[in-house]
Amino acid sequence: MADETNSEAVELDASGEPKRNFRRVLEERAETAEAKVAELEAQVSGFQRDTTFRQAGIDPTDSRQQYFIRGYQGEMDAESIRVAAVEAGFISDSGPATPGVPPQQGAPETFQETPTLYQELAAQDRIAEAGIQGQPVVQADFNDQIGQTKSPEELRVLMESKGYTFNVQS
């Protein structure tokens, strides 16, 4: 009992301030370190899992194939994953990757997004709207210059200087 009261009692140093309990500080640091290690191990495990799925030819950015990744419970090697994905219909037998070999090692992966019907229609609508609203570009003082011409020859020279051509047969 005497030990219990001593461990709970606050010891004071020479200046009258409480001494730090180094054991408690070390225990808190150990708990913090263990939590960080557990978090980092989970991240490494996730990266390894993601790499294995990529090696099997599964695209983790494809929303359809993400369902397969979440639900897969089998062996964590590229060949087993590839066989299961082909059987489930998520990838074709002649998929984009060779089993056991990551796609394009050393080069960044590029995935082309296939536009949907609605995206295509929206793009065509934007193009049509731009054509309807577009007005020919006319310089503000060009109409005044045309009005100031005194002969058809002056008008022809002015128009040709602005890029217009005439096919007049006399």
TORTOR-257184 format. One record per atom (N, C-alpha, C, O): z, x, y; residue in one letter. Coordinates in steps of 0.2 Angstrom, whole numbers, plus 2048, in hexadecimal, padded with zeros to 3 digits. Atoms other than C-alpha are relative to their C-alpha. Layout:
BEGIN
ZXYA;...
This chain:
BEGIN
8008047FAM;800800800M;800804806M;7FD80280BM;7FF7FC7FAA;80480E80CA;7F9803802A;7F7804808A;8077FE7FFD;7F181480AD;7FC7FB803D;7F87FC808D;8038057FDE;7EB80380FE;8017FF807E;7FD7FE80BE;7FF8017F9T;7F480281FT;7FE806804T;7FC80680AT;8037FA7FDN;7EF814823N;7F9800802N;7F7802807N;8078017FFS;7DD810821S;7FE7FB805S;7F97FC808S;8018057FBE;7DE80182CE;802802807E;8007FF80CE;7FD7FE7FAA;7E8809839A;7FB805804A;7F7808801A;8057FC7FCV;7DE811848V;804806802V;809806805V;7FD7FA7FEE;7E282384AE;7FE802807E;7F8801809E;8027FE7F9L;7E282A85CL;800807800L;80380B7FDL;8017F97FFD;7DC83B861D;805802806D;8097FE808D;7FC7FD7FBA;7E584686EA;8007FD806A;8057FC80AA;8018037F9S;7DE83D87DS;8027F97FFS;8027F5805S;7FE807801G;7E482C876G;7FA7FB7FEG;7FC7F57FEG;805805802E;7D3825871E;7FF8007F8E;8018057F5E;800800808P;7D081F85FP;7FB8057FDP;7F5806800P;8047FC804K;7C882B853K;7FA7FC7FDK;7FC7F67FBK;806803803R;7B782784CR;8018007F9R;8038057F6R;7FF801807N;7B782183AN;7F98027FDN;7F57FE7FDN;8077FD802F;7A982D834F;7FE7FD7F9F;7F87FC7F8F;802803807R;7AA825822R;7FC7F9802R;7F77F87FER;8038067FER;7A581482AR;7F9801803R;7F47FD801R;8077FE7FDV;79781C834V;7FB8027FBV;7F68007FBV;8057FE806L;790824825L;7FE7FB7FCL;7F87FA7FAL;801806804E;79181481BE;7FB7FC803E;7F67FA800E;8058047FCE;78780B829E;7FA803800E;7F48007FFE;8077FC800R;77A81982AR;7FD7FF7F9R;7F77FE7F9R;803801807A;778818817A;7FD7F97FFA;7F87F97FCA;802807801E;776805817E;7F97FF804E;7F47FD801E;8068007FCT;769807825T;7FA8047FDT;7F58017FCT;8057FC803A;76081581CA;7FD7FC7FAA;7F77FC7F8A;803803806E;75F80B80CE;7FC7FA801E;7F77F87FEE;8048067FEA;7587FB815A;7F9803802A;7F4800800A;8067FD7FEK;74B80681DK;7FC8037FAK;7F58017F9K;8047FE806V;74680E80CV;7FE7FA7FCV;7F87FA7FAV;802806803A;7457FD804A;7FA7FD803A;7F57FB800A;8058037FCE;73A7F7812E;7F98047FFE;7F48027FEE;8067FC800L;72E806811L;7FE8007F9L;7F88017F8L;802801807E;72E8057FEE;7FB7FA7FFE;7F67FA7FBE;804806800A;7287F3800A;7F9801803A;7F47FE800A;8077FE7FDQ;71A7F980CQ;7FC8047FCQ;7F68027FBQ;8047FB804V;714807801V;7FE7FC7FAV;7F87FC7F8V;802804806S;7147FA7F2S;7FA7FC802S;7F57FB7FES;8058057FDG;70A7EE7FDG;7F9804801G;7F48017FFG;8067FC7FEF;6FD7FC802F;7FD8027F9F;7F78027F8F;8037FF806Q;6FB8017F0Q;7FD7FA7FCQ;7F87FB7F9Q;803807803R;6F87EF7EAR;7FA7FF804R;7F57FD800R;8078017FCD;6EB7ED7F8D;7FB8057FED;7F58037FDD;8047FB802T;6E37FD7F3T;7FD7FF7F9T;7F77FF7F8T;802802807T;6E27F87E1T;7FB7FA800T;7F67FA7FDT;8058067FFF;6DA7E77E6F;7F9802803F;7F4800801F;8077FE7FDR;6CD7F07F1R;7FC8047FBR;7F68037FAR;8037FC805Q;6C97FC7E3Q;7FD7FB7FAQ;7F87FD7F7Q;803804805A;6C67ED7D7A;7FA7FC803A;7F77F8800A;8068037FDG;6B97E67E4G;8037F9803G;7FE7F5805G;7FD8067FCI;6C57D87ECI;800802807I;803807809I;8007FF7F9D;6C37D77FFD;8077FC802D;8077F6803D;7FA8047FDP;6D57D3806P;7FF7FD806P;8037F9808P;8018047FAT;6CE7CD816T;7FC7FA7FFT;7FC7F5804T;803806802D;6C47BF80DD;8057FB7FFD;8097FC7FAD;7FA806801S;6CF7AF80ES;7FF7FE7F9S;8057FC7F7S;801803806R;6C87A97FER;8038057FBR;8078037F6R;7FE7FB804Q;6CC7B97F5Q;808802801Q;80B8047FCQ;7F87FF7FFQ;6DE7BA7FDQ;8047FB7FBQ;8097FD7F9Q;7FD805804Y;6E27AB7F2Y;8018047F9Y;8068037F6Y;8007FC806F;6DE7B67E3F;805805800F;8098067FBF;7FC7FB7FFI;6E87C47E9I;8087FE800I;80C8017FCI;7F9803800R;6F87B97ECR;8027FE7F9R;8087FF7F7R;7FE803807G;6F77B17DBG;7FF8057FAG;8018037F5G;8017FC806Y;6F37C07D0Y;8068037FEY;80A806802Y;7F97FD803Q;7017C57C4Q;7FE8057FBQ;8038067F7Q;8017FC805G;6F87D07B8G;801808801G;805809806G;7FF7F97FFE;6F77E37B6E;7FD802806E;7F8800809E;8027FD7F9M;6F67ED7C6M;7FB8067FFM;7FD80B802M;8057FB800D;6E67F77C2D;7FA7FD801D;7F97F7800D;8068037FDA;6D57F57C9A;7FC7FC7FBA;7F97F77FCA;804803805E;6CC7F17B9E;8037F97FEE;7FF7F47FDE;7FD807802S;6D97E37B4S;7FF7FB805S;7FD7F5804S;8018047FBI;6D87DC7C5I;7F97FD801I;7F77F7802I;807802800R;6C57DC7C5R;7FE7FB7FBR;7FA7F67FCR;801804806V;6C47D47B4V;8027F9802V;7FF7F4801V;7FD8067FEA;6D07C67BAA;7FC7FD805A;7FB7F6805A;8048037FAA;6C67C37CAA;7F97FE7FEA;7F77F8801A;806802803V;6B67C27C1V;8017F97FCV;7FD7F57FDV;7FF806804E;6BD7B57B5E;8027FA804E;8007F5802E;7FE8067FBA;6C47AB7C3A;7FB7FE805A;7FB7F9808A;8058027FCG;6B47AB7CCG;801802807G;7FD80080CG;7FF7FE7F9F;6BA7B47DCF;7FB806801F;7F9806807F;8067FB7FFI;6AD7C37DAI;7FB7FF7FAI;7FD7FD7F5I;805801805S;69D7C47D0S;8018067FCS;80580B7FDS;8007FA805D;69B7D07C1D;7FD806803D;7FF80C801D;8037FA7FCS;6907DB7CCS;803800807S;7FF80180CS;7FD8007F9G;69D7DC7DAG;7FF806804G;7FB80A802G;8017FB7FBP;69D7E77E9P;8038077FEP;80080C801P;7FC7F9802A;6A87F57E1A;7FF8017F9A;7FF7FD7F5A;8007FE806T;6A77FF7D2T;8088017FET;80C803802T;7F9800802P;6B87FD7C8P;803807800P;80080C7FEP;7FD7FA7FFG;6C480B7CCG;7FE804805G;80180A807G;8037FC7FAV;6BA8117DBV;8017FC806V;7FE7F7806V;8008047FAP;6BF80C7ECP;7F9800804P;7F6805803P;8078007FCP;6B08067F7P;800805805P;80480580AP;8017FB7FBQ;6A9813802Q;805804802Q;808804808Q;7FA7FC7FFQ;6B6820801Q;7FE805806Q;7F9807807Q;8017FC7FAG;6B8829812G;7FD7FD806G;7FD7FF80BG;8038047FBA;6AE81C81BA;8047FA802A;8067F77FDA;7FD8067FFP;6B580D824P;7FD7FA7FDP;7F67FA7FDP;803806803E;6B27FD81BE;7FE7FB806E;8017FA80AE;8038057FBT;6A77F0824T;7FE7FA7FCT;7FB7FA7F7T;801807803F;6A77DE81FF;7FC7FC805F;7FE7FB80BF;8048047FBQ;6997D3826Q;8037F97FFQ;8037F67F9Q;7FE807800E;69F7C282AE;7FA7FB800E;7F67FC804E;806805800T;6937B4825T;8027FA805T;8077F7804T;7FF8057FBP;6917A8833P;8007F97FCP;7FB7F87F8P;800806803T;69579682ET;7FA7FC804T;7F87FE809T;8058057FDL;689787832L;8027FE807L;7FE7FE80CL;7FD8027F9Y;694782841Y;7FF805805Y;7FE80480BY;8007FB7FCQ;694793848Q;7F9801802Q;7F7803808Q;8078007FEE;681794847E;7FE7FB805E;7FA7FC80AE;8028067FCL;67F78384FL;803801807L;7FF80080CL;7FD7FF7F9A;68B78885DA;7FC805804A;7FB80580AA;8047FA7FDA;681798860A;7F97FD803A;7F77FF808A;8068037FEQ;67178E861Q;8017FC806Q;7FC7FB80BQ;7FF8057FAD;67878186DD;802805806D;7FF80380CD;7FF7FC7FBR;67E78F878R;7FA803803R;7F9804809R;8067FD7FEI;66D797879I;7FC7FB803I;7F97FC808I;8048057FDA;66578687DA;8037FE806A;7FF7FD80BA;7FC8017F9E;67278388BE;7FE805805E;7FD80380BE;8027FB7FCA;66E793892A;7F9800803A;7F7801809A;8078017FEG;65B790892G;7FF7FA805G;7FB7FA80AG;8008067FCI;65E77E89AI;802802807I;7FF80080CI;7FD7FF7F9Q;6697848A8Q;7FD806804Q;7FE80680AQ;8027FA7FCG;6607948ACG;7FA7FE805G;7F67F9803G;8058027FBQ;6557938BCQ;7FC807801Q;7FF80C800Q;8047FA7FFP;6477A08C0P;803803806P;80680080BP;7FD7FC7FBV;64D7AE8CBV;7FB800806V;7F5803805V;8058007FBV;6457AC8DCV;804803806V;80A801808V;7FD7FD7FAQ;6497B78EBQ;8017FB806Q;7FC7F7807Q;7FF8047FBA;6507AE8F9A;7FB800806A;7F97FB808A;8058007FBD;6447B4906D;7F98007FED;7F5801802D;807800802F;6357B38FBF;7FC7FA803F;7F67FB804F;8038067FEN;6317A1900N;7FF801808N;7F97FF80AN;8027FF7F9D;6327A7912D;7FA804801D;7F6803806D;8067FB800Q;6267B590FQ;7FA7FD7FFQ;7F57FE802Q;806804802I;61A7A9907I;7FE7FC806I;7F87FB808I;8028047FBG;61B79E916G;7FD804806G;7FA80180AG;8027FC7FBQ;6187AC922Q;7F98037FFQ;7F6806804Q;8077FD801T;6077B191AT;7FB7FB804T;7FC7F5805T;8058047FCK;5F87AC925K;7F97FF7FCK;7F57FB7FFK;806801804S;5EA7AE918S;8018007F9S;8068037F7S;7FF800807P;5E77AC906P;8008077FDP;8038097F8P;8007F9802E;5E47BF905E;807803800E;8098067FCE;7F97FE7FFE;5F57C290CE;8057FD7FAE;8098017F8E;7FC803805L;5FD7B6900L;7FF8037F9L;8038047F5L;8017FD806R;5F47BE8F1R;803807800R;8068097FAR;7FD7F9800V;5FA7D08F6V;8087FF7FFV;80B8037FCV;7F9801801L;60C7C98F8L;8027FE7F9L;8068017F6L;7FE802807M;60C7C08E7M;7FF8067FBM;8038077F7M;8017FA805E;6047D08DEE;806805801E;8088087FCE;7FA7FC7FFS;6127DA8E6S;8067FE7FDS;80B8027FBS;7FA803804K;61F7CF8DEK;7FF7FF7F9K;8037FD7F5K;801800807G;6177D08CDG;7FB7FB7FDG;7FA7FA7F7G;804805802Y;60C7C18CDY;7F88027FFY;7F6807803Y;8077FE801T;5FA7C28C6T;7FB7FA801T;7FE7F4800T;8048067FFF;5EB7B78CAF;7F98027FDF;7F78077FDF;806800804N;5DC7B48C0N;7FB7FB804N;7F97F6801N;8048047FCV;5D07AD8CDV;7F9803800V;7F7809801V;8077FE800Q;5BD7AD8CAQ;7FD7FD806Q;7FD7F7807Q;8048027FAS;5B27AC8D9S;7F97FF7FES;7F57FD803S;
